Amino acid sequence: MKKLFKELHKWLSIPLGLLISVTCFSGAMLVFETEISEALRPHYYRVAAEGEPLAIDELIARVEPTLGEGQEITGITIFEDAERSYKVNLSQPKHAATYVNQYSGEVLGSPERLGFFRTMFRLHRWFMDSKPTDGGIFWGKMIVGVSTLLMVVIIITGLIVWIPKHRKSLANRMTIKLRSGRHRLLYDLHVAGGFYAATLLLVMALTGLTWSFTWYRDGLYALFGIEQSEPKGGGEAHNKSRVHEDVALAASPYLHWQQVYESVAAECDTATQITLAKGSASVKYAQWGNQRASDKYLFDNATGEMMGVNSYESSSKMSKMRGWLYTLHVGSWGGLFTRIMWFLAAMLGATLPLTGYYLWIRRKIVKHRACSECRDRCNCK
């Protein structure tokens, strides 16, 4: 049986190895994208804390003339760090935002995603393909999804093959020897490195598949008892917050956002960031676990009256599940430590097919030489 798993591991890895290497490497490159991007372009994100911040409606009034055609302001994110610029969220394109100096009112601009990370993201998700406009098969997404699905089989069969026959061999299988020559190092990186990275790679693959296949995502939700028709809204308080949303304001539709922010910030004094949008204020805290978890305070956008709060604990199972899937996939659930672990595991995952190719080719060469020597000794053809 073990021989069967070994053959399955080998013959799945040979055609899919390079795809898996690219997917793992590009994923590893994205782990610290935010930190690298902000370090390379600090003028968008860092400001000098001088005096008191301007009112939110005044800052938004400074931003509005700079918007492109069809763009609208959907919210504003205020950070705990006083030297962090305010982030003004825009309606388009997806995830677009512009930054503003809250002390001077200067609009700092809308940074585009760095070209390197844009390429890494497209490699990781779609293998550089683009979604067809005619609704046809999204081949890049399909290729990444199928290779990731089979990667799960490769990892599991690799773990079965890794199990030593004797307990005495266990320590040897778990050791990476750095001073025993190139062949031994590459062998250990594949065998021992694969063992250490396997669990995290499985987590990445099993969570990542939810972005590739709808049937997989639906099945996973069903496994955890999540109804696909679960309401996305926040209940009665959310409905009440819409009572006056069509009331015409004499000044700005953002007139009461400053008042709401001050009220929420006073109540949530340990919040790391507060995002204000029409009728709601989302509050995030520095904590382990689901990094998309937030409490949502609801207010009447026309009057600023607070209408209630939807805590993270009371949010829908689907909302929690989505947050957990993303958090586990990128490894952010435990802060910097787990992100470093995910980065190292992804990098190891990128090297496993390459070391596997090396061992397979070397074994073929050694076997060919042995057969040649045997033929020479026996004078056989």
Rosetta blueprint (number, residue, H / E / L):
1 M L
2 K H
3 K H
4 L H
5 F H
6 K H
7 E H
8 L H
9 H H
10 K H
11 W H
12 L H
13 S H
14 I H
15 P H
16 L H
17 G H
18 L H
19 L H
20 I H
21 S H
22 V H
23 T H
24 C H
25 F H
26 S H
27 G H
28 A H
29 M H
30 L H
31 V L
32 F L
33 E H
34 T H
35 E H
36 I H
37 S H
38 E H
39 A H
40 L H
41 R L
42 P H
43 H H
44 Y H
45 Y H
46 R E
47 V L
48 A L
49 A L
50 E L
51 G L
52 E L
53 P L
54 L L
55 A L
56 I H
57 D H
58 E H
59 L H
60 I H
61 A H
62 R H
63 V H
64 E H
65 P H
66 T H
67 L L
68 G L
69 E L
70 G L
71 Q L
72 E L
73 I E
74 T E
75 G E
76 I E
77 T E
78 I E
79 F E
80 E L
81 D L
82 A L
83 E L
84 R E
85 S L
86 Y E
87 K E
88 V E
89 N E
90 L E
91 S L
92 Q L
93 P L
94 K L
95 H L
96 A L
97 A E
98 T E
99 Y E
100 V E
101 N L
102 Q L
103 Y L
104 S L
105 G L
106 E L
107 V E
108 L E
109 G E
110 S L
111 P L
112 E L
113 R L
114 L L
115 G H
116 F H
117 F H
118 R H
119 T H
120 M H
121 F H
122 R H
123 L H
124 H H
125 R H
126 W H
127 F L
128 M L
129 D L
130 S L
131 K L
132 P L
133 T L
134 D L
135 G L
136 G L
137 I L
138 F L
139 W H
140 G H
141 K H
142 M H
143 I H
144 V H
145 G H
146 V H
147 S H
148 T H
149 L H
150 L H
151 M H
152 V H
153 V H
154 I H
155 I H
156 I H
157 T H
158 G H
159 L H
160 I H
161 V H
162 W H
163 I L
164 P L
165 K L
166 H L
167 R H
168 K H
169 S H
170 L H
171 A H
172 N H
173 R H
174 M L
175 T L
176 I L
177 K L
178 L L
179 R L
180 S L
181 G L
182 R H
183 H H
184 R H
185 L H
186 L H
187 Y H
188 D H
189 L H
190 H H
191 V H
192 A H
193 G H
194 G H
195 F H
196 Y H
197 A H
198 A H
199 T H
200 L H
201 L H
202 L H
203 V H
204 M H
205 A H
206 L H
207 T H
208 G H
209 L H
210 T H
211 W H
212 S L
213 F L
214 T H
215 W H
216 Y H
217 R H
218 D H
219 G H
220 L H
221 Y H
222 A H
223 L H
224 F L
225 G L
226 I L
227 E L
228 Q L
229 S L
230 E L
231 P L
232 K L
233 G L
234 G L
235 G L
236 E H
237 A H
238 H H
239 N H
240 K H
241 S L
242 R L
243 V L
244 H L
245 E L
246 D L
247 V L
248 A L
249 L L
250 A L
251 A L
252 S L
253 P L
254 Y L
255 L L
256 H L
257 W H
258 Q H
259 Q H
260 V H
261 Y H
262 E H
263 S H
264 V H
265 A H
266 A H
267 E H
268 C L
269 D L
270 T L
271 A E
272 T E
273 Q E
274 I E
275 T E
276 L E
277 A E
278 K L
279 G L
280 S E
281 A E
282 S E
283 V E
284 K E
285 Y E
286 A L
287 Q L
288 W L
289 G L
290 N L
291 Q L
292 R L
293 A L
294 S L
295 D E
296 K E
297 Y E
298 L E
299 F E
300 D L
301 N L
302 A L
303 T L
304 G L
305 E L
306 M E
307 M E
308 G E
309 V E
310 N E
311 S L
312 Y H
313 E H
314 S H
315 S L
316 S L
317 K H
318 M H
319 S H
320 K H
321 M H
322 R H
323 G H
324 W H
325 L H
326 Y H
327 T H
328 L H
329 H H
330 V H
331 G L
332 S L
333 W L
334 G L
335 G L
336 L H
337 F H
338 T H
339 R H
340 I H
341 M H
342 W H
343 F H
344 L H
345 A H
346 A H
347 M H
348 L H
349 G H
350 A H
351 T H
352 L H
353 P H
354 L H
355 T H
356 G H
357 Y H
358 Y H
359 L H
360 W H
361 I H
362 R H
363 R H
364 K H
365 I H
366 V H
367 K H
368 H H
369 R H
370 A H
371 C H
372 S H
373 E H
374 C H
375 R H
376 D H
377 R H
378 C H
379 N L
380 C L
381 K L
